[in-house]
Amino acid sequence: MSKVTCDIAMSVDGFVAGPNQSLEHPLGEDAEERLHRWMFDERETHAEIIEGVLAAGAFIMGRNMFSPGRDAWDLDWSGWWGDEPPYHAPVFVLTHHPREPLPMKGGTTFIFVTEGIEAALAQAREAAGARDVAIMGGASTVNQYLAAGLIDELRLHVAPVILGRGERLFDGVGDTNLEPVGDVSGTGLVTHLRYRVIR
């Protein structure tokens, strides 16, 4: 049976993005390099983890993960990833502002959902078929799905850094229990943790 998964990189003190997110600093000042260095400097070492992140049949992300804007759409904006995003599957973007679907090279289509997290999940499940649905982020999106009890497996990629401020994971998720799954793995740049979310 397919699962709803979430992979997210975070600091030891629980932040998935730093302060002052902007076009120049999508994950906030001084955060992207510190949280995701393992994905670039040790890509081959973590290839299986990265492939697992992108193996879902459909993805869900918040508006902030897709775009730096919060108001009406800049229709020239097509995401942070260039002409061929890495997803190669439907990506459902949570937003308050309607927008027509945006097909990209390589099989990625961004679909903009204004009806909330459950509507996005229903559409993603239908699109994914028997494959998993992945909740990609950011913190607000993941926290909403955790609070609603809609994530089956949480995969944390913990960088050995302390950000001190920014967007924190687990804010407002209520009483949630996590059961470790598999072995802990990692390097000096990251520790990979997998948890089954117990409702």
C-alpha positions as CSV (number, residue, x, y, z in Angstrom):
1,M,0.0,0.0,0.0
2,S,1.3,3.5,-0.8
3,K,2.4,5.8,1.9
4,V,2.6,9.5,2.6
5,T,6.2,10.3,3.2
6,C,8.2,13.4,4.1
7,D,11.9,14.0,3.6
8,I,13.2,17.2,5.1
9,A,16.7,18.6,6.0
10,M,16.9,20.3,9.4
11,S,19.4,21.7,11.9
12,V,20.0,20.0,15.2
13,D,17.8,22.7,16.8
14,G,14.9,21.9,14.6
15,F,15.0,24.6,11.8
16,V,14.4,23.7,8.2
17,A,15.0,27.3,6.9
18,G,16.8,30.3,8.3
19,P,15.6,33.9,8.7
20,N,14.9,36.4,6.0
21,Q,14.0,34.1,3.1
22,S,14.1,35.9,-0.2
23,L,14.9,35.4,-3.9
24,E,18.6,35.6,-3.2
25,H,18.3,33.3,-0.1
26,P,15.5,30.8,-0.7
27,L,16.1,29.0,2.5
28,G,17.0,32.1,4.5
29,E,20.3,33.7,5.2
30,D,23.2,31.2,5.8
31,A,20.9,28.2,5.8
32,E,20.9,26.5,2.4
33,E,24.6,25.7,2.3
34,R,24.6,24.6,6.0
35,L,21.6,22.3,5.8
36,H,22.1,20.8,2.3
37,R,25.9,20.6,2.0
38,W,25.7,16.8,2.2
39,M,23.6,16.7,-1.0
40,F,26.3,18.4,-3.0
41,D,29.6,17.7,-1.4
42,E,28.8,14.0,-0.8
43,R,26.2,13.3,-3.5
44,E,27.6,9.9,-4.4
45,T,27.7,8.8,-0.7
46,H,24.0,9.7,-0.2
47,A,22.8,8.7,-3.7
48,E,20.4,6.1,-2.4
49,I,18.8,8.6,0.0
50,I,18.5,11.3,-2.7
51,E,16.9,8.7,-5.1
52,G,14.5,7.8,-2.3
53,V,13.5,11.4,-1.9
54,L,12.6,11.7,-5.6
55,A,11.0,8.2,-5.9
56,A,7.4,9.2,-5.2
57,G,4.6,9.2,-7.7
58,A,3.4,12.7,-6.7
59,F,4.7,15.5,-4.5
60,I,3.1,18.2,-2.4
61,M,4.8,21.5,-1.5
62,G,3.9,24.8,0.0
63,R,3.8,28.0,-2.1
64,N,7.0,29.3,-0.4
65,M,8.9,26.2,-1.6
66,F,7.8,26.9,-5.2
67,S,8.1,30.7,-5.2
68,P,9.5,33.6,-3.2
69,G,6.2,35.6,-3.7
70,R,3.1,35.6,-1.4
71,D,0.7,37.7,-3.4
72,A,-0.7,37.4,-6.9
73,W,1.4,35.1,-9.2
74,D,4.3,36.3,-11.3
75,L,3.4,34.1,-14.2
76,D,7.0,34.2,-15.5
77,W,8.1,32.4,-12.4
78,S,8.3,28.6,-12.9
79,G,10.1,27.5,-9.8
80,W,13.7,27.4,-8.4
81,W,14.8,24.4,-10.5
82,G,15.1,25.6,-14.1
83,D,13.4,24.1,-17.1
84,E,13.6,20.5,-15.9
85,P,12.8,20.2,-12.2
86,P,14.0,17.0,-10.5
87,Y,10.5,15.6,-9.6
88,H,9.4,14.0,-13.0
89,A,5.9,13.6,-11.6
90,P,2.9,15.8,-10.7
91,V,3.7,18.4,-8.0
92,F,0.8,19.9,-6.1
93,V,1.5,23.4,-4.8
94,L,-0.6,24.7,-1.9
95,T,-1.6,28.3,-2.4
96,H,-4.4,30.9,-1.9
97,H,-4.0,32.2,-5.4
98,P,-5.3,30.1,-8.4
99,R,-3.0,29.5,-11.3
100,E,-3.2,27.2,-14.3
101,P,-1.1,24.0,-14.3
102,L,2.5,24.5,-15.3
103,P,4.0,21.6,-17.4
104,M,7.8,21.5,-17.4
105,K,10.4,19.3,-19.2
106,G,11.0,15.8,-17.9
107,G,7.4,15.0,-16.8
108,T,7.0,17.5,-13.9
109,T,3.7,19.4,-13.9
110,F,3.1,21.9,-11.1
111,I,-0.6,21.9,-10.2
112,F,-1.8,24.8,-7.9
113,V,-4.3,23.8,-5.2
114,T,-6.4,26.4,-3.4
115,E,-8.7,24.0,-1.4
116,G,-6.3,23.1,1.4
117,I,-4.0,20.2,2.5
118,E,-6.6,17.4,2.3
119,A,-7.7,18.3,-1.2
120,A,-4.1,18.4,-2.3
121,L,-3.5,15.0,-0.8
122,A,-6.5,13.5,-2.5
123,Q,-5.4,14.8,-5.9
124,A,-1.8,13.6,-5.2
125,R,-2.9,10.1,-4.2
126,E,-5.0,9.8,-7.4
127,A,-2.0,11.0,-9.5
128,A,0.5,8.7,-7.7
129,G,-1.6,5.5,-8.1
130,A,0.2,2.7,-6.2
131,R,3.3,4.8,-5.6
132,D,4.0,7.0,-2.5
133,V,3.1,10.6,-2.1
134,A,5.9,12.9,-0.8
135,I,5.3,16.0,1.3
136,M,8.3,18.2,0.4
137,G,8.1,21.3,2.6
138,G,8.5,23.9,3.8
139,A,8.0,23.8,7.6
140,S,4.5,25.2,7.6
141,T,3.3,22.6,5.0
142,V,5.0,19.7,6.9
143,N,3.6,20.9,10.2
144,Q,0.1,21.1,8.8
145,Y,0.2,17.5,7.5
146,L,1.7,16.2,10.8
147,A,-0.9,18.0,12.9
148,A,-3.6,16.5,10.7
149,G,-2.1,13.0,11.1
150,L,-1.6,12.6,7.4
151,I,2.1,11.6,7.2
152,D,3.0,7.9,7.5
153,E,6.8,8.1,7.4
154,L,9.0,11.0,8.4
155,R,12.6,11.0,7.2
156,L,14.8,13.7,8.8
157,H,18.2,14.6,7.4
158,V,19.9,16.4,10.3
159,A,22.8,18.6,9.6
160,P,25.2,19.2,12.6
161,V,24.5,22.9,12.8
162,I,22.6,25.2,15.0
163,L,20.7,27.9,13.2
164,G,19.0,29.5,16.2
165,R,16.1,31.0,14.3
166,G,14.1,30.7,11.2
167,E,11.3,28.2,10.2
168,R,11.0,25.5,12.8
169,L,9.7,21.9,12.2
170,F,7.2,20.5,14.7
171,D,5.6,23.8,15.7
172,G,1.9,23.3,16.4
173,V,1.8,19.6,15.5
174,G,0.4,18.5,18.9
175,D,1.1,15.2,20.5
176,T,2.8,13.1,17.9
177,N,4.7,9.9,18.5
178,L,7.5,8.7,16.3
179,E,8.7,5.1,16.0
180,P,12.3,4.6,14.6
181,V,12.4,2.6,11.4
182,G,15.7,1.0,10.1
183,D,19.2,1.9,11.1
184,V,20.6,5.4,11.6
185,S,23.0,6.3,8.8
186,G,25.1,9.3,7.8
187,T,28.4,11.1,7.7
188,G,30.0,14.1,9.4
189,L,27.7,16.3,7.3
190,V,24.3,14.7,8.0
191,T,22.5,12.0,10.0
192,H,19.6,10.3,8.3
193,L,16.7,9.3,10.6
194,R,13.5,7.5,9.6
195,Y,10.4,7.4,11.7
196,R,6.9,5.8,11.4
197,V,4.4,8.4,12.6
198,I,2.1,6.9,15.2
199,R,-1.4,8.4,15.3
